[in-house]
């Protein structure tokens, strides 16, 4: 039998399979209460189906979020090895919590709340802050293939400046900014994901945007 696509967690440079218990057999009673899956089932429905024993539903969820989750971890800690370990730990916790899952919030809010806790637990355990040097957690720069070399160079230069400014942000502000820009979370969802509240999320995001704008403006003036 072919191994499931998520078994090796190919979303990042992960070296080990997350600890997991065998998935239970689908419970017909639970499955019968769920709406019939459409061509594009939503995240909550997929997680409920996985809770009921549908491993294929987990594969779809993993495919949707492996990229955003790994990029989030990498941009937060800027260390590929640590990011890979944290990426593994998040999915391990998702697997371990599947039987307790209750859809009280959007799935991505729940998932990134787990990611937030994994990140905090990692550095709290080592009693140090994440590295503040720029690294591989750069913001991706989407190049326009129709633009000329000078235009592409200007876009890449500004992306480098934005990356450096983002790396200089305090961890909490950078996290709020990434959750907003990467995942389109609302202030309420950012607060839920980070275990704070809407006003705290609003304040962190406002300061992050102000600092990024100021940093880019200063660079423009020096240029």
Secondary structure as the mmCIF struct_conf table of DSSP 4:
data_model
#
loop_
_struct_conf.conf_type_id
_struct_conf.id
_struct_conf.beg_label_comp_id
_struct_conf.beg_label_asym_id
_struct_conf.beg_label_seq_id
_struct_conf.end_label_comp_id
_struct_conf.end_label_asym_id
_struct_conf.end_label_seq_id
HELX_LH_PP_P HELX_LH_PP_P1 UNK A 2 UNK A 4
TURN_TY1_P TURN_TY1_P1 UNK A 5 UNK A 8
TURN_TY1_P TURN_TY1_P2 UNK A 10 UNK A 11
BEND BEND1 UNK A 12 UNK A 13
BEND BEND2 UNK A 16 UNK A 16
HELX_LH_PP_P HELX_LH_PP_P2 UNK A 17 UNK A 19
HELX_LH_PP_P HELX_LH_PP_P3 UNK A 21 UNK A 26
HELX_RH_AL_P HELX_RH_AL_P1 UNK A 28 UNK A 33
BEND BEND3 UNK A 34 UNK A 34
HELX_LH_PP_P HELX_LH_PP_P4 UNK A 35 UNK A 37
TURN_TY1_P TURN_TY1_P3 UNK A 39 UNK A 40
HELX_RH_AL_P HELX_RH_AL_P2 UNK A 43 UNK A 51
TURN_TY1_P TURN_TY1_P4 UNK A 52 UNK A 53
HELX_RH_AL_P HELX_RH_AL_P3 UNK A 55 UNK A 77
HELX_RH_AL_P HELX_RH_AL_P4 UNK A 80 UNK A 96
TURN_TY1_P TURN_TY1_P5 UNK A 97 UNK A 97
HELX_RH_3T_P HELX_RH_3T_P1 UNK A 98 UNK A 100
BEND BEND4 UNK A 104 UNK A 105
HELX_RH_AL_P HELX_RH_AL_P5 UNK A 107 UNK A 126
TURN_TY1_P TURN_TY1_P6 UNK A 127 UNK A 127
BEND BEND5 UNK A 128 UNK A 128
HELX_LH_PP_P HELX_LH_PP_P5 UNK A 129 UNK A 131
BEND BEND6 UNK A 133 UNK A 133
BEND BEND7 UNK A 136 UNK A 136
HELX_LH_PP_P HELX_LH_PP_P6 UNK A 138 UNK A 140
TURN_TY1_P TURN_TY1_P7 UNK A 145 UNK A 146
BEND BEND8 UNK A 147 UNK A 147
HELX_RH_AL_P HELX_RH_AL_P6 UNK A 149 UNK A 167
TURN_TY1_P TURN_TY1_P8 UNK A 168 UNK A 168
BEND BEND9 UNK A 169 UNK A 169
HELX_RH_AL_P HELX_RH_AL_P7 UNK A 171 UNK A 183
HELX_RH_AL_P HELX_RH_AL_P8 UNK A 187 UNK A 194
TURN_TY1_P TURN_TY1_P9 UNK A 195 UNK A 195
BEND BEND10 UNK A 196 UNK A 196
HELX_RH_AL_P HELX_RH_AL_P9 UNK A 198 UNK A 222
#
